[in-house]
Amino acid sequence: MFESNILKVGVNHQGVVSRRSFLRGISLGAAGLTGLSFTDLMAVQADELRKRQMSCILLWMGGGPSQLDTWDPKPGTDTGGDTKAIATSVPGIQIASHFPKMAKVMKDVALIRSMTNKEGNHQRATYQLHTGYTPSGTVKHPNYGSVVAAELGDPKFDLPHIVCIGRDDTTPAGILGVKYEAFRVPDPMKPPLNTELAVPTGRYVRRLNLMHSLEVGGFVNSGGVDRVKEHHSIYQSTASMVLSPHMKAFNLDSEDSKTRAAYGETPFGHGCLLARRLVQAGVTFVEVRMGGWDNHNKVDESVAKNASSVDPGFASLISDLKSRGMLDRTLVVWMGEFGRTPKINPNAGRDHFPRVFSIAMAGGGVKGGQVIGASTPDGSGVKDRPVSVIDLMASFCKSLQIDPKKENISPQGRPIKIVDGGTPVKELFG
Amino acid sequence: MATNRRLANVGFRCLVALLVSLSIVGGLFADDAAKSKKAARKTEKKLPEIVRTVEEEDVDGQMRPVSASRKPKGPPSLESAQIDELILKELAATKTPVSEPTTDEEFIRRLYLDLLGKIPNPVSIREFAGSRMRNKRALLIDTLLAHPDFADNWARYWRDVIAYRSPNENDRQVNYPAFESWLAKEFAANKPWDKIATEIISATGRTDENGAAVFAVAETASAVEMAGEVSRVFLGVQIQCAQCHDHPSDPWKRQQFHEFAAFFGGVKSRNVAEKGQPPVMQVSAGGPAHYTMPDLKNPEKKIAVAPRFFLNQAPQISENLKGDQRLKLAAQYVTDPDNPWFARSFVNRVWYSLMGEGFYNPVDDLGPTRTPNSPELMELVCSNWEASGYDIRWLFRQILNTAAYQRSSRSTNTAAGRTPFASNVPSRLRGDQIFDSLTHALDLQHERDQVGTGKAATAKGEMAAEKSKGPAGRDQFLKVFGVDPSTPNDDILGTIPQALYLMNSALITREIQAKPKSMLGYLLLTHPDNRSVLEILYLRVLGRRPTDREVRTCSNYLGNVGNRAEAFEDILWALVNSTEFLSRR
């Protein structure tokens, strides 16, 4: 790495901690440990976190997937439409016939069929399912993934703690700031934007050194010392990242053809495979975004098409994580912003329906092979055991061993809990 | 556009011309004329339109003009020297040393960035630094304040103030370009800030016809969002925290927040575009208000709330007022001279942008429980600005002409840096400023005449420049470099994607190459002497000449690399990636 005399501010791998938020970040408990330097404290904390090594992969189904054509089929009813159900590896659990591979790994999957919410607008519901809060101009609530990254990310790790794969942007880190903004990979088949060096490594390092020595004698002496420190800290993190051997995690070419075929040669399949590689390399939170679930028209056909990439991608992710011994410490969540109406509309589609919908979870200590809650036979509501968005968020926290009551402070000094209330779904954890 | 750009390019040359022929700039120097115009506007202001309208209609006898108690106002008497006097008095009390005055090079770069949102070109810098005119700084200030880029730059600032807090997650609905160009026109015409605020707060109609209406769409036409943002943006008061509970640290009560929200109770927006076309939103103000707030104990129960402004013991307003009357009344309360927060909020934002340090920080969290820096000075500036009729250019001019603005920067690690207004404080540039500065530094429009060779711009470059205010891709660029302007400077630190962009992006890689037709290639071709190439590069990118130490470092580098083109590419890369390029100093 390039030589540095002035890179003494709190270095991390997402960007740099501002002086203010850095001070804010030191908890009372840590401040009480007098005699320990900042570096010692970071080391202590990092060791503790590494022991946990929890990670999370969110499979985001943008548009609002139909529960009735995925995890909660009702074959032979008006509500159920043409979708057929198939048996799974768990006696008594049936899912839509579009998901034969998922049926085989059902032992590792918990389905919640009694998710319930009130928000039927895409953007607002997407925000809510990503933050646990409804949008407001007052506070930009952090993406839950950013929270996880901030809580669990190893400060010494040289890749970003949160990565979002897919064409769409995810919900911002809000009050947690740029440091925990998701690092975007729009196309899993290509290296992330601008991470490929424009010149040979030697010349790149030479340029960094030149910039450094020019600034040490220049702007530093004319009022810019703080700015230069911060800037160089970010440059050091960025350089560490692009020069890191971990960067090869972004390259799917090194996977054998059998694995790639199992995940499926689709954007979603590639995304799932990349997610596994990133988690394996040490990334804390990966979101794989897929669209195409806003099926107001021809829901049956559309779900079948979506399932052809989701089924192999999701199922291979679970079995791959399991065979590598990573499943217990990797929570995998499949969800969208809401479900779809039990009534099939004149266009053979289903409309937005937050009142009852399904999500799927695997790994991260979640007990698989079970269905939690139920919708009514006509699919119009929750029959049994309603689960709210904040209950779900609290459950993620339990799986990832994060304190949901912990507060992050907004720029106005307002404390924002990681999850505002809610109760973890205890059935998930056996 | 061609005229505008020539103004920017010729820069200081214009100034000289100005002195010769004052008639070109018309009223700029005709102080007396301007003053009498302002005085005339003040007279008009005594009976605001809405009050007259409301009085005439006399909805149910409850109305009274909100400005009945208006103090008599004269033209502003504050001079920049008085501001300096007050600052020096305060600094003397704490024995804080003040920073040196800026050099001409530092001054012109800072002024260009603050007013036009981009760095000056080498020609302007050299001519300004070489000029012996005694009042050249004041003249440059007036020239740049009248420049169209001043309006564009500040329109972008305010666009971002709103966009970065917008709860509307559907970007396609919110026509920010329409808002930006509407606001730029207002600034270009030097519309007073209270008029601009009124137009934004009370805007109705189609967003493609009335850019001001974009604000309501950005707030999802929701009464609580509009109330919260109107208060935050125009008053700097964060009353919206009282939406769900009485404010924990400020005096605002939940009831007061909802009374203010009731002004916006009827606002609606709907998409009026043809099916399949991009959304065009139409904002309407609605009929009589029936605003309700949820009962805290029983969220299903709704409590009716009538509009009432939360400051100045304002009376309750009839619920029977029509929507557009309610909005105009809300705007009037917000902009009323008896409401000190309106002036404080704007003055503080401008002051913070120009000085790197504000009376209040963050700029959108003022209020009665906050203690400002230099309250006496702040009140003096605010009351005079109000007397000017909220004349935006007047405010800029008074601040920019102070010695305090024109002091050199210091780190906040020094005593002078820590004490407000003893020096200027560096901050990171906003996304638009970086984009426009890059365009200039790397000559992305191929304005070859800028490097001082006298060669005219190519016809192709001219055409491209006509079409847009920079190379395509501002939106894409801002996705990476954009930042909420209400964020405290200390918290704006750059990001990894920004660093990656400047290090490795195709654009930067291509444009720093020493190819025959590139800026650098042309420079190397026309200047065999390395020292003058280096000097021009430093002027282009950093707006100053290199120091001796920098010359030595670069000479050594040239020697070590042994390839002139390659070494200069690296030097240009280092300058574009430097903190200094990305900072206002």
HADDOCK unambig.tbl for C-alpha pairs under 7 A between the chains (distance, minus, plus):
assign (segid A and resid 14 and name CA) (segid B and resid 496 and name CA) 6.57 0.50 0.50
assign (segid A and resid 15 and name CA) (segid B and resid 495 and name CA) 5.55 0.50 0.50
assign (segid A and resid 15 and name CA) (segid B and resid 496 and name CA) 5.93 0.50 0.50
assign (segid A and resid 18 and name CA) (segid B and resid 490 and name CA) 6.81 0.50 0.50
assign (segid A and resid 18 and name CA) (segid B and resid 491 and name CA) 5.68 0.50 0.50
assign (segid A and resid 123 and name CA) (segid B and resid 169 and name CA) 5.33 0.50 0.50
assign (segid A and resid 123 and name CA) (segid B and resid 170 and name CA) 6.52 0.50 0.50
assign (segid A and resid 124 and name CA) (segid B and resid 169 and name CA) 6.86 0.50 0.50
assign (segid A and resid 135 and name CA) (segid B and resid 167 and name CA) 6.06 0.50 0.50
assign (segid A and resid 136 and name CA) (segid B and resid 167 and name CA) 5.57 0.50 0.50
assign (segid A and resid 137 and name CA) (segid B and resid 165 and name CA) 5.48 0.50 0.50
assign (segid A and resid 137 and name CA) (segid B and resid 166 and name CA) 5.99 0.50 0.50
assign (segid A and resid 137 and name CA) (segid B and resid 167 and name CA) 5.20 0.50 0.50
assign (segid A and resid 137 and name CA) (segid B and resid 225 and name CA) 6.23 0.50 0.50
assign (segid A and resid 138 and name CA) (segid B and resid 240 and name CA) 6.59 0.50 0.50
assign (segid A and resid 138 and name CA) (segid B and resid 241 and name CA) 6.93 0.50 0.50
assign (segid A and resid 178 and name CA) (segid B and resid 495 and name CA) 6.36 0.50 0.50
assign (segid A and resid 194 and name CA) (segid B and resid 500 and name CA) 5.44 0.50 0.50
assign (segid A and resid 194 and name CA) (segid B and resid 501 and name CA) 5.92 0.50 0.50
assign (segid A and resid 194 and name CA) (segid B and resid 504 and name CA) 5.20 0.50 0.50
assign (segid A and resid 194 and name CA) (segid B and resid 505 and name CA) 5.23 0.50 0.50
assign (segid A and resid 195 and name CA) (segid B and resid 500 and name CA) 6.39 0.50 0.50
assign (segid A and resid 195 and name CA) (segid B and resid 504 and name CA) 6.94 0.50 0.50
assign (segid A and resid 196 and name CA) (segid B and resid 504 and name CA) 6.89 0.50 0.50
assign (segid A and resid 197 and name CA) (segid B and resid 504 and name CA) 5.77 0.50 0.50
assign (segid A and resid 198 and name CA) (segid B and resid 504 and name CA) 5.18 0.50 0.50
assign (segid A and resid 198 and name CA) (segid B and resid 509 and name CA) 6.56 0.50 0.50
assign (segid A and resid 207 and name CA) (segid B and resid 570 and name CA) 5.74 0.50 0.50
assign (segid A and resid 207 and name CA) (segid B and resid 574 and name CA) 6.25 0.50 0.50
assign (segid A and resid 210 and name CA) (segid B and resid 574 and name CA) 6.54 0.50 0.50
assign (segid A and resid 211 and name CA) (segid B and resid 574 and name CA) 4.50 0.50 0.50
assign (segid A and resid 211 and name CA) (segid B and resid 575 and name CA) 6.89 0.50 0.50
assign (segid A and resid 211 and name CA) (segid B and resid 578 and name CA) 6.42 0.50 0.50
assign (segid A and resid 214 and name CA) (segid B and resid 550 and name CA) 6.08 0.50 0.50
assign (segid A and resid 217 and name CA) (segid B and resid 549 and name CA) 6.94 0.50 0.50
assign (segid A and resid 219 and name CA) (segid B and resid 580 and name CA) 6.05 0.50 0.50
assign (segid A and resid 222 and name CA) (segid B and resid 409 and name CA) 6.67 0.50 0.50
assign (segid A and resid 222 and name CA) (segid B and resid 410 and name CA) 6.54 0.50 0.50
assign (segid A and resid 223 and name CA) (segid B and resid 409 and name CA) 5.12 0.50 0.50
assign (segid A and resid 223 and name CA) (segid B and resid 410 and name CA) 3.72 0.50 0.50
assign (segid A and resid 223 and name CA) (segid B and resid 411 and name CA) 4.29 0.50 0.50
assign (segid A and resid 223 and name CA) (segid B and resid 426 and name CA) 6.95 0.50 0.50
assign (segid A and resid 224 and name CA) (segid B and resid 411 and name CA) 5.84 0.50 0.50
assign (segid A and resid 224 and name CA) (segid B and resid 426 and name CA) 6.50 0.50 0.50
assign (segid A and resid 225 and name CA) (segid B and resid 411 and name CA) 6.17 0.50 0.50
assign (segid A and resid 226 and name CA) (segid B and resid 411 and name CA) 6.43 0.50 0.50
assign (segid A and resid 227 and name CA) (segid B and resid 579 and name CA) 6.72 0.50 0.50
assign (segid A and resid 228 and name CA) (segid B and resid 579 and name CA) 5.58 0.50 0.50
assign (segid A and resid 230 and name CA) (segid B and resid 493 and name CA) 6.51 0.50 0.50
assign (segid A and resid 231 and name CA) (segid B and resid 493 and name CA) 6.85 0.50 0.50
assign (segid A and resid 231 and name CA) (segid B and resid 579 and name CA) 6.03 0.50 0.50
assign (segid A and resid 234 and name CA) (segid B and resid 495 and name CA) 6.77 0.50 0.50
assign (segid A and resid 234 and name CA) (segid B and resid 496 and name CA) 6.41 0.50 0.50
assign (segid A and resid 235 and name CA) (segid B and resid 499 and name CA) 6.35 0.50 0.50
assign (segid A and resid 238 and name CA) (segid B and resid 496 and name CA) 5.64 0.50 0.50
assign (segid A and resid 238 and name CA) (segid B and resid 499 and name CA) 6.78 0.50 0.50
assign (segid A and resid 238 and name CA) (segid B and resid 500 and name CA) 6.94 0.50 0.50
